[in-house]
Amino acid sequence: MRVADRSKVLVADSDSKIRELIRTNLTTDEFEVSEAGTAWDCVKLVWKENPDLIILDLGLPDHDGWEVLNLMRLSGILSDAGVIITSEDFLSRSALRRSQATGFIRKPFDVRLLVRNVQRALAERQGKAAYARQH
């Protein structure tokens, strides 16, 4: 987690309007936002930018979001980035636990709820990093 500068957030969603809505609401002194419209672009940006948090839509056009998440975990490029999953479909608690995602937000979502979830996920990640440095 970056302490001196802004947290990097990657928004991976096929809908450019949703990416723009999220970027508009997160682009502040606190967050630096990048966007991916496909699974392939998401993987490339994770590799290149090492974001602190990924907002990952399960309905990407070229690959299923579950496949993308598993690929990033197995390849090791996800490192310790948090992942908030978004989907129009319901996600069970057991599926969320298996995914090891930080959170889930069902579409359509209230952008204020998304911002709060992003802040919570990053604060939680920062707390874990601080704990690991102390022990």
Residue frames relative to the residue before (quaternion, step in Angstrom):
aa qw qx qy qz dx dy dz
M 1.0000 0.0000 0.0000 0.0000 0.00 0.00 0.00
R 0.3889 -0.7186 0.5280 0.2314 3.54 -0.86 0.91
V 0.2752 -0.7801 0.5425 0.1467 3.57 -0.79 0.98
A 0.7524 0.4230 -0.2191 0.4550 3.57 0.79 -1.04
D 0.7882 0.2591 -0.1520 0.5371 3.60 1.08 -0.55
R 0.7334 -0.4392 0.3025 0.4215 3.52 -1.32 -0.07
S 0.5120 -0.6126 0.5075 0.3242 3.54 -1.25 0.55
K 0.3476 -0.7325 0.5488 0.2034 3.55 -1.01 0.85
V 0.0529 -0.7825 0.6202 -0.0151 3.54 -0.85 1.09
L 0.1653 -0.7684 0.6132 0.0788 3.56 -0.90 0.98
V 0.1583 -0.7709 0.6126 0.0733 3.57 -0.81 1.04
A 0.0401 -0.7974 0.6017 -0.0197 3.59 -0.58 1.20
D 0.2907 0.7273 -0.5565 0.2772 3.55 -0.27 1.32
S 0.4772 -0.6920 0.4632 0.2809 3.58 -0.95 0.84
D 0.6628 0.4998 -0.2986 0.4709 3.59 1.19 -0.50
S 0.3706 -0.7607 0.4906 0.2080 3.58 -0.43 1.22
K 0.6188 0.5440 -0.3540 0.4424 3.63 1.08 -0.59
I 0.6429 0.4961 -0.3215 0.4871 3.58 1.04 -0.72
R 0.6338 0.5173 -0.3372 0.4657 3.59 0.95 -0.82
E 0.6613 0.5053 -0.3046 0.4632 3.58 0.94 -0.87
L 0.6338 0.5301 -0.3265 0.4590 3.60 0.97 -0.84
I 0.6794 0.4748 -0.2896 0.4787 3.57 0.88 -0.93
R 0.6520 0.5170 -0.3209 0.4524 3.59 0.88 -0.93
T 0.6516 0.5284 -0.3144 0.4442 3.59 0.90 -0.91
N 0.7386 0.4236 -0.2321 0.4703 3.57 0.95 -0.86
L 0.7183 0.4176 -0.2592 0.4924 3.59 1.20 -0.30
T 0.5893 0.5789 -0.3873 0.4093 3.60 1.13 -0.43
T 0.2615 0.7231 -0.5775 0.2743 3.51 -0.18 1.40
D 0.7185 -0.3754 0.3251 0.4869 3.53 -1.26 -0.33
E 0.6599 0.5453 -0.2885 0.4288 3.56 1.24 -0.50
F 0.8191 0.2138 -0.0680 0.5280 3.61 1.04 -0.78
E 0.1743 -0.7082 0.6718 0.1292 3.50 -1.27 0.64
V 0.1305 -0.8414 0.5243 0.0154 3.59 -0.50 1.21
S 0.0493 -0.7521 0.6561 0.0379 3.55 -1.06 0.86
E 0.2901 -0.7849 0.5349 0.1169 3.55 -1.21 0.54
A 0.0512 -0.7539 0.6539 0.0372 3.52 -1.27 0.64
G 0.2565 -0.7891 0.5433 0.1280 3.56 -0.91 0.94
T 0.7532 0.2599 -0.1635 0.5817 3.57 1.31 -0.15
A 0.6519 -0.5023 0.3932 0.4099 3.52 -1.31 0.30
W 0.6419 0.5377 -0.3186 0.4443 3.55 0.96 -0.91
D 0.6607 0.4922 -0.3025 0.4793 3.60 0.93 -0.88
C 0.6139 0.5524 -0.3413 0.4489 3.58 1.05 -0.77
V 0.6783 0.4867 -0.2949 0.4649 3.58 0.81 -0.99
K 0.6493 0.5145 -0.3232 0.4574 3.60 0.93 -0.85
L 0.6930 0.4727 -0.2886 0.4616 3.60 0.90 -0.87
V 0.6030 0.5310 -0.3636 0.4714 3.60 1.05 -0.63
W 0.6519 0.5171 -0.3024 0.4650 3.56 0.96 -0.89
K 0.7315 0.4563 -0.2296 0.4515 3.57 0.87 -1.03
E 0.8202 0.3154 -0.1206 0.4618 3.58 0.80 -1.03
N 0.2164 -0.8024 0.5272 0.1774 3.60 1.20 -0.39
P 0.0024 0.8487 -0.5287 0.0124 3.62 0.60 1.10
D 0.5346 -0.6088 0.4846 0.3298 3.53 -1.29 0.41
L 0.7975 0.0481 0.0232 0.6009 3.55 1.14 -0.75
I 0.1517 -0.7648 0.6208 0.0816 3.56 -1.10 0.79
I 0.1857 -0.7219 0.6556 0.1208 3.55 -0.97 0.92
L 0.0414 -0.8577 0.5078 -0.0690 3.55 -0.19 1.36
D 0.2611 -0.7459 0.5979 0.1341 3.55 -0.70 1.15
L 0.4309 -0.7148 0.4878 0.2558 3.57 -0.90 0.89
G 0.7083 0.4725 -0.2528 0.4594 3.60 1.22 -0.42
L 0.1642 0.7922 -0.5687 0.1484 3.58 0.80 0.91
P 0.5800 -0.6662 0.3471 0.3150 3.61 -0.97 0.79
D 0.7590 0.4105 -0.2240 0.4531 3.60 0.95 -0.76
H 0.7879 0.0149 -0.0085 0.6155 3.61 1.17 -0.53
D 0.5801 -0.5711 0.4630 0.3506 3.51 -1.22 0.60
G 0.5611 -0.6330 0.4231 0.3247 3.59 -0.99 0.83
W 0.5972 0.5541 -0.3634 0.4519 3.60 1.11 -0.63
E 0.6470 0.5206 -0.3144 0.4598 3.56 0.98 -0.88
V 0.6420 0.5277 -0.3135 0.4595 3.55 0.99 -0.88
L 0.6604 0.5084 -0.3036 0.4617 3.56 0.90 -0.94
N 0.6728 0.4897 -0.2959 0.4690 3.59 0.89 -0.91
L 0.6330 0.5326 -0.3265 0.4572 3.58 0.96 -0.83
M 0.6825 0.4815 -0.2949 0.4641 3.59 0.87 -0.93
R 0.6487 0.5061 -0.3242 0.4669 3.60 1.00 -0.76
L 0.6995 0.4812 -0.2797 0.4482 3.60 0.81 -1.00
S 0.6953 0.4681 -0.2791 0.4685 3.58 1.03 -0.74
G 0.4745 -0.7020 0.4173 0.3286 3.57 1.24 -0.31
I 0.5140 0.6636 -0.4292 0.3335 3.61 1.20 -0.05
L 0.5710 0.6023 -0.3889 0.4000 3.58 1.18 -0.38
S 0.1360 -0.8169 0.5330 0.1737 3.57 1.22 -0.61
D 0.7435 -0.3761 0.2683 0.4835 3.59 -0.68 -1.00
A 0.2758 0.7694 -0.5275 0.2317 3.59 1.12 0.58
G 0.4235 -0.6651 0.5503 0.2747 3.54 -1.13 0.68
V 0.1621 -0.7747 0.6040 0.0938 3.56 -1.22 0.50
I 0.0988 -0.7440 0.6584 0.0572 3.54 -0.91 1.00
I 0.2539 -0.7782 0.5620 0.1187 3.56 -0.66 1.16
T 0.0840 -0.7583 0.6430 0.0670 3.55 -1.10 0.77
S 0.1284 0.7818 -0.6001 0.1106 3.55 -1.09 0.75
E 0.4882 -0.6280 0.5145 0.3204 3.54 -1.24 0.47
D 0.6591 0.4976 -0.2934 0.4815 3.57 1.23 -0.44
F 0.5686 -0.5783 0.4689 0.3498 3.51 -1.26 0.51
L 0.1500 -0.7748 0.6084 0.0839 3.58 -1.06 0.73
S 0.3776 -0.7407 0.5097 0.2213 3.57 -0.68 1.08
R 0.6273 -0.5370 0.4053 0.3922 3.56 -1.24 0.41
S 0.6474 0.5177 -0.3331 0.4493 3.57 0.99 -0.76
A 0.6350 0.5092 -0.3327 0.4762 3.61 1.03 -0.72
L 0.6391 0.5172 -0.3249 0.4675 3.58 1.00 -0.77
R 0.6469 0.5069 -0.3191 0.4719 3.61 0.95 -0.82
R 0.6614 0.5076 -0.3097 0.4572 3.59 0.91 -0.90
S 0.6687 0.5114 -0.3017 0.4474 3.58 1.03 -0.75
Q 0.2776 -0.7744 0.5018 0.2672 3.57 1.25 -0.52
A 0.3302 0.7450 -0.5098 0.2757 3.57 1.16 0.58
T 0.5671 -0.6053 0.4543 0.3251 3.51 -1.25 0.56
G 0.8003 -0.1377 0.1227 0.5705 3.55 1.08 -0.73
F 0.2572 -0.7371 0.6059 0.1531 3.50 -1.41 0.09
I 0.0134 -0.7678 0.6405 0.0069 3.55 -1.06 0.82
R 0.3217 -0.7615 0.5365 0.1695 3.54 -0.76 1.08
K 0.3745 -0.7091 0.5585 0.2123 3.55 -1.07 0.86
P 0.5458 -0.2334 -0.8040 0.0366 1.54 -1.99 1.46
F 0.2334 -0.7942 0.5509 0.1059 3.57 -1.04 0.75
D 0.4921 -0.5897 0.5485 0.3306 3.50 -1.37 0.38
V 0.4476 -0.7246 0.4527 0.2639 3.58 -0.58 1.14
R 0.5976 0.5569 -0.3712 0.4415 3.62 1.10 -0.55
L 0.6255 0.5208 -0.3254 0.4812 3.57 1.10 -0.74
L 0.6341 0.5243 -0.3289 0.4636 3.57 0.98 -0.80
V 0.6556 0.5076 -0.3173 0.4603 3.60 0.87 -0.91
R 0.6483 0.5064 -0.3218 0.4688 3.62 0.93 -0.83
N 0.6570 0.5056 -0.3103 0.4652 3.59 0.98 -0.82
V 0.6221 0.5228 -0.3346 0.4771 3.58 1.03 -0.74
Q 0.6679 0.4979 -0.3036 0.4625 3.59 0.86 -0.93
R 0.6568 0.5095 -0.3053 0.4645 3.59 0.97 -0.88
A 0.6687 0.5100 -0.3031 0.4482 3.58 0.89 -0.94
L 0.6809 0.4759 -0.2924 0.4737 3.57 0.95 -0.84
A 0.6305 0.5175 -0.3351 0.4716 3.60 1.03 -0.73
E 0.6418 0.5185 -0.3140 0.4697 3.58 1.01 -0.83
R 0.6519 0.5130 -0.3011 0.4703 3.57 0.97 -0.88
Q 0.6508 0.5091 -0.3091 0.4709 3.57 0.98 -0.86
G 0.6388 0.5264 -0.3203 0.4607 3.58 1.02 -0.78
K 0.6523 0.5028 -0.3108 0.4744 3.60 0.98 -0.81
A 0.6442 0.5159 -0.3219 0.4639 3.58 1.00 -0.80
A 0.6494 0.5093 -0.3159 0.4681 3.59 0.96 -0.83
Y 0.6384 0.5238 -0.3172 0.4663 3.57 1.01 -0.83
A 0.6632 0.5097 -0.3024 0.4572 3.59 0.93 -0.89
R 0.6445 0.5164 -0.3283 0.4584 3.61 1.01 -0.72
Q 0.6836 0.4912 -0.2858 0.4580 3.59 1.09 -0.69
H 0.7760 0.3344 -0.1716 0.5065 3.60 1.13 -0.54
